[in-house]
Amino acid sequence: MLASLTAHAVPGVETVDGAEVTRAVVLGGRATLVTARLTDDRVEVRGDAPDPALRAVATRWFGLDDDLAAVVDALGPDRVVGPLVRRRPHLRVLGHLDGFEATLTTVLGQQVSLAAARTFSGRLAAAWGEPGPDGFLLFPRPETIAALDPDEVQRTVRVTGARARALHAVATAFAEGLDLGPDVDRVEARRRLHALSGVGPWTVEYLALRVLADRDALPGGDVVLRRALGADGTRAVEAAAQAWRPWRAYAAVHLWTAHAFAL
């Protein structure tokens, strides 16, 4: 989780220092700085907010409601992911606290490296983010990006015109009521995401995994999954992954983790 947080942290918005990750979060209509410290068997969350609010942040961010014993029981016997699940039985699916931020940064990360995606996201936040507590930035609001000309987004973030238009389309959809979170209608959220120009099937399923908390989400076009399964396309991945249901998201995270650490 810490490695993933570090790889995806938006400069100015989120920092990872050792075992701690810090970011500004809007709770009760007020921006407050929240720090989570991760250890092998617990998550400690600090912030100027009531305990129930901080507990909800931790649960959404780090998937603390998931039944890991059920994951191990379901995936442990599998030929491909079983050894990985047995090696890391406590691995959880990393969530995201801001559906709009997750969507924009994921679109920015399409077909580029994680480092490039962080650079693009940092430029976006620096240009249009709002000041938060202790020098942190709040990620730009949908209304702010939707009000911009895509050409200005292109020049500032230094992405392609097509990517800038996709960012604008996403921002407009959120400004008009699109909402992503663990409690929304997943079918409707997927439908609205699929309808957006520049948002492909991989992005939709990745957002379902990280933001909608759909533990059966499967980014079937993912290169790591294709290689692990020896599959030659998305349909082949989906067919081979039927045995992982209803925990396909966990299977994907275990495969990504193993690939990242070459284990």
N, C-alpha and C positions, 0 to 999 in steps of 0.2 A: 504493500500500500504506500509506504513512504517513497519507494522508487517511482511509483506511478504518479504520486502527488508532485514529486520534484520535476518529473518530465513534463507535466501538464500545467504547472503553476504559472499563472499570468503575471508577468512583471508588474509590480506596483499594486496588484490586487491580492496576491497570495504569496506567502513566503514559507519555505520549509527549512528549518534549522535543526539539524540532528534528528531527534525523534518527535519534533514539534512542528505543527503546521498552524499558521495564523492567517486570518482573513477577517474583513469587516462583513458582518451579516446584519440584515435588517430584521429586527425582532420587535414585535409590537409597534411597528411604524417608526422605529428608531434604529439608527445604525450603531452597532456595538462591535467591538473587537472580540473575536472568539479565538481561543487557542486550544488545540487538541494535542495531547501528548499520547503517542501510541507506544505500547509495550507489547510483549508477546501475548499477554493474557488479559489486557484491559485497555480502555480508552478513558483518559481523564480530560474533561472539557472545562475550560475556565472562561468566564466572561461576565460582564455586568448585566446579567439577566437572571430571572428566576430559574430555579433548578429544573422545573418541568420543561421550560423552553430550551435549556441547554441539553437536557436529555433527548428532546425531540430532534435537535440539531445533530447530536451524536448518532442517533438511530438512523436518520436519513443518510447522513454522510458516510457511515461505515457499515451499514447493513446489519445492525446489531439485533434485529428481530429474526434473522434467518436461523433456521434449525440446521446447524452444521452436521449433526448426527444423521439427519435425513439425507443430506447431500452425500455424505460418505457411504451410507447404505446403498443409495441409488447408483452412484458413480464408481464406487470402489471396485466392483467386479469387472468393469469395462476394460477391454484390452488396451485401449489407447490412453484414456485419461485416468484409469484406475490407479496405476503406479504414482501418478502425480498427486492425486487426491490423498493417497495414503502417506505420501511424503509431506504434504502440507495440509493436514486435515482442518486446520483453523483458518485457512485463507478465506477471506470474504470478498464480496463484490463491492468495489468502491463506488459510492454514489456521488451525487453533485447537489449542492444547495441552491443553485440558481439555474432554472431550465433555460432561460434566454441566453445566459452566458455560456452554458454547455453547448447549446445549439450553434451559436456564432463561432465559438472556438473550434468546434468539430468541423464546421464548414470551412473554416480557415485552414484546418489541418488536412483536408482532402488532397491527396496526391502530392503532399510535401512531407518533409521530415518533421518530427516533433519539435526540433529546435527552431525550424522556420515558422511553424505554427505559433510557438510561444513568442517569437519576435513580432509576427503580424498582430497577435492578440495584444501584446504590450503596446504597440503603436496605437491601436484602436482605443485602448483604455486610457493611454496618456493624452490622447486628443480630446476624447469626449466623456471620460469617466468623471465622476463627481467626488469631491474631497470627502474622505471618511475620517474616522478617528485615528490619531497617532500617525498621521502621514500616509495612511493607506488610502487607496482609491476604491470607490464603489464602481463596479463594472457599469458601462453606459446603459441607460434605460432604452427600452425598445422605441419609445416615442422620439428620443433624441436621434437615433440612427435613421429611423423612418423619415424624419424631417429633412435629412441631408440629400443632396444630389449624389447619385452613385459615382459620378466622376470625381467628386471631392473625396469620397471614401477610397476610391482607387488611388488617387494621388497621395493621400495621407498614409494609408496602410501599405501602399506599394504592392498591390496585388493586381491580377488581371481584371479587365473590365467585366468579364463573365462572373468572376468571383465577387466583385464589388456589387454587381446586380443581385447575386444570390444573397449576400448579406442584407441588402436593402429589402429584398422580398421577405426574408425571415423576420426582420425587424418590423415590417409592416404587418405581418401576420400576428405577431405578438402584440403589437400596439392595438390591433383590432380584436383581441380577445383570446388568441391562442395561449394556452397555459400548459406547461409540462411539469408534472410532479407525481409522486407516488399515488396520489388519491384521484387522479383524473381518469376519464374513460380512455383506456389504452387503445381501443379500436378507433375511436374518433381522433385521438391524438396522432396515431399512425396515418390515418387517412389525410389529415390536414398537412402533415409533414410531407407525405408523398406528393401532394399537390403542388408543393413549392418548387419553383425552378431552381436547379442547382443542388437539390437535396436528393441524393440517391438512396437505394435500398440499404446499403451498408450503413449510411449515416442514420437512417431511421431506426434500424435495429440496435445500433450502438447507443443511441439516445434512449431507446426503450430499456436497454440494459442498465445504463448509468443513471437515468433521470426518472423513468417511469417505474423503476424497481421491478421490472418484469424478469423474473428469474428463469423464464423459458425463452427469453429473447435470444436470437441467433443471427449475428452478422455473417450470413452464409458465404458472402463473397470475399471474406477475409483471407489473405494469402497464408497466414500462419495456420489457420484451420484447414485450408485446402491441402497444404503440405503434410500436416499431421495425419490427415485421413487418406492421403493419396488420391484425392478427388480432383477431377479436371474442370469443375465448375460449381456454381452455386447450388444447382439442383442436386448434384452428387453429394455435396456437403450436407444439405438438408436431409437427404435420404439416409446417409450414414449416421447422422446425428439423432435419428428418431429414438435410438436406445437411450439417449441422455435425457429425454423428457421426463419430468417437467423442470429439469435443472440445466438446460442447455447453456444458460448464461454462466453458470459456475464452471461448466466444462470449458467454455471459451476462455474464461479468466485463468483457469489452471494452465491451459495451453499457452496463453500469452505470457504468463509468468515464467513457465519453464523455458520458453523461447528467449525471453529477456535475460534470464540468468544462465542460459545454456546448460540447463540441468534436466 
